[in-house]
Amino acid sequence: MTTVNTNIYPEFTRMLGREEKEKFLNQHGLVIWLYGLSGSGKSTIANSLERRLASESIFTKILDGDNIRSRINSDLGFSDEDRVENIRRVSEIARLFYETGIVTLTSFITPNDNLRSQAKKIIGAENFIEVFVKCSFEVCMQRDVKGLYAKANDGNVKNFTGKDSGFEEPADPDIVLNTEIESLEESVDKLYSFIKPKIQYNA
C-alpha cells in the first residue's frame, strides 16, 4: 500500500514550460528507448545516432544502463524487484529530460513487456519510441564485447538475461533494428529516418 505524503506540494505552474524550452532549443523533446540483449548493439547505435544528431545541432542526452548502474542505481542488483526499480528511476529521469526539450536516448536491456509498459506509462506514449535492437543470444555470445557471456558461463554472473533470466521478444515495437543482418550505418539510418520528423521543430 502506497502512503501519500501530505506534506509535499509539487510546484509546476510557475516554472518555464516545455513549449518555451523546445522553442529555445528549436527541437521537440522525445525519449528513444533502445532495448535488447547485452551485446546486441544498443549503446553503439545510441552513441552513433547522438553524434549524427549533434552534427545537426540537435541537443541530446544518453542514459546508458552500465553508466546509470555505476552511479545513481549502484544500490540495485538484478532481482526482478531491482529491475523494476531500475527502470522506474530511469523512466523518471528520461521524463525530466524530454520535458526540457532534450532528445533522450536510453540503452537498457528491459527484458520483458511489463518493464517496457512501465517505462512507456511513466514517460507517456506520445513521447516514447520503443526500439527493439534484435540479435540472438548465440550471436551476442559470440560478440561478447564486455566479456559477460564468458563470466556467465563460468557462473560468475547471476541472473544473466537470456541464460538464467528470460528475455521476452516484443510483439509490436515502434521499430526493429536487426543487428544480425544490418550494419551499424543501416541501423542508425533507419532509426534516424524514423525519429527525425518527430523531433523537427515547426514554429
C-alpha positions in Angstrom: 0.0 0.0 0.0 1.4 3.4 -1.0 1.4 6.1 1.7 0.6 9.6 0.4 2.9 12.3 2.0 0.5 15.2 2.7 3.5 17.5 3.3 4.6 17.6 -0.3 3.3 20.3 -2.6 4.6 19.9 -6.2 5.3 23.2 -7.9 5.0 23.3 -11.7 2.8 26.2 -12.7 5.3 29.0 -12.2 8.2 27.1 -13.9 9.1 27.8 -17.5 7.2 25.2 -19.6 8.2 22.6 -22.1 7.0 24.6 -25.1 9.2 27.6 -24.2 12.2 25.3 -23.8 11.6 23.5 -27.1 11.3 26.8 -28.8 14.6 27.9 -27.3 16.3 24.6 -28.4 14.5 24.6 -31.8 13.6 20.9 -31.3 10.9 18.6 -29.8 11.8 16.5 -26.7 11.5 12.8 -27.1 12.6 9.5 -25.5 14.1 6.9 -27.7 14.1 3.7 -25.7 16.5 1.1 -27.2 16.4 -2.4 -25.6 17.7 -5.9 -26.3 20.2 -8.4 -25.1 23.6 -7.5 -23.8 25.8 -7.1 -26.8 23.0 -6.6 -29.3 24.3 -3.1 -30.2 22.1 -0.8 -28.2 24.8 1.5 -26.8 26.7 1.5 -30.1 23.6 2.6 -32.0 22.8 5.3 -29.4 26.2 6.8 -29.5 26.4 6.8 -33.3 22.9 8.4 -33.5 23.8 11.0 -30.9 26.8 12.1 -33.0 24.7 12.3 -36.1 22.0 14.4 -34.3 24.7 16.6 -32.8 26.0 17.4 -36.3 22.6 18.9 -37.0 22.6 20.9 -33.7 20.1 18.6 -32.0 20.6 18.6 -28.2 20.7 15.1 -26.8 21.3 13.0 -23.7 22.2 9.3 -23.4 21.1 7.3 -20.4 23.2 4.1 -20.6 22.5 1.0 -18.5 26.0 0.5 -17.2 26.6 4.2 -16.5 23.3 4.5 -14.6 24.1 1.4 -12.6 27.5 2.6 -11.7 26.2 5.8 -10.1 22.5 6.6 -9.3 21.4 3.0 -9.3 24.5 1.5 -7.8 22.4 0.2 -4.9 20.4 -2.1 -7.2 21.1 -5.7 -8.2 19.4 -7.8 -10.9 16.5 -9.4 -9.0 13.0 -8.9 -10.5 12.3 -6.2 -7.9 15.5 -4.4 -8.6 15.0 -4.5 -12.3 11.6 -2.8 -11.8 13.1 -0.1 -9.7 16.0 0.4 -12.1 13.6 1.0 -15.0 11.3 3.2 -12.8 14.1 5.5 -11.9 15.5 5.7 -15.4 12.0 6.5 -16.8 11.5 9.3 -14.4 14.9 10.7 -15.3 14.2 10.4 -19.0 10.9 12.2 -18.4 12.7 15.2 -16.8 15.0 15.4 -19.9 12.3 15.3 -22.6 10.2 17.8 -20.7 13.2 20.1 -21.1 13.1 19.6 -24.8 16.0 17.2 -24.9 16.1 14.2 -27.2 16.9 11.4 -24.8 18.4 8.1 -25.9 18.2 5.2 -23.4 20.0 1.9 -23.6 18.7 -0.7 -21.3 18.1 -4.5 -21.7 14.4 -4.1 -20.5 13.8 -7.8 -20.8 10.0 -8.1 -20.6 6.8 -6.4 -21.6 5.9 -5.4 -18.1 9.1 -3.3 -17.8 8.6 -1.7 -21.2 5.0 -0.9 -20.4 6.1 0.6 -17.1 8.6 2.9 -18.9 6.0 3.9 -21.5 3.4 4.7 -18.9 5.8 6.9 -16.9 7.2 8.7 -19.9 3.9 8.9 -21.8 3.1 7.0 -25.1 3.2 10.2 -27.2 6.8 10.9 -26.1 8.1 7.3 -26.2 9.7 5.5 -29.2 10.2 1.8 -28.5 13.2 0.4 -30.4 13.9 -3.3 -30.3 17.6 -4.0 -31.1 17.2 -7.6 -32.2 20.1 -10.0 -32.0 20.0 -13.7 -31.0 21.6 -14.9 -27.7 24.0 -17.0 -29.8 25.3 -14.1 -31.8 25.6 -11.8 -28.8 27.5 -14.6 -27.0 29.9 -14.7 -30.0 30.5 -11.0 -29.8 30.8 -10.9 -26.0 32.0 -7.3 -26.2 32.1 -6.9 -22.4 33.2 -10.5 -21.5 29.9 -11.0 -19.7 28.8 -14.1 -21.5 32.1 -15.9 -20.6 31.6 -14.8 -17.0 28.0 -16.1 -17.0 29.1 -19.4 -18.4 31.6 -19.7 -15.6 28.9 -18.9 -13.1 30.3 -15.5 -12.2 27.3 -13.5 -13.3 24.0 -14.3 -11.7 20.5 -13.7 -13.2 22.1 -13.1 -16.6 19.5 -12.2 -19.2 19.0 -14.8 -21.9 20.6 -17.5 -19.8 19.4 -17.5 -16.2 16.8 -14.8 -16.6 14.4 -14.7 -19.6 14.1 -12.1 -22.4 10.6 -11.6 -24.0 10.7 -10.5 -27.6 8.2 -7.7 -28.1 5.0 -8.2 -30.2 4.7 -4.7 -31.6 7.6 -2.3 -31.1 7.7 1.0 -32.9 10.8 -0.1 -34.9 13.1 -3.1 -35.0 16.8 -2.9 -35.7 18.1 -6.3 -36.6 21.9 -6.0 -35.9 22.5 -9.6 -37.1 21.8 -8.6 -40.7 22.1 -4.8 -40.6 25.3 -2.8 -40.5 25.7 -0.1 -37.8 25.2 2.5 -40.6 22.0 0.8 -41.8 20.5 0.6 -38.3 21.4 4.2 -37.5 20.0 5.5 -40.8 16.8 3.5 -40.2 16.3 4.9 -36.7 17.3 8.5 -37.8 14.7 8.5 -40.6 12.0 7.3 -38.1 12.6 9.9 -35.4 13.7 12.9 -37.4 10.2 14.1 -38.3 9.2 13.7 -34.6 11.9 16.0 -33.2 11.8 18.5 -36.0 10.6 21.8 -34.6 8.0 23.7 -36.5 7.2 27.1 -35.0 
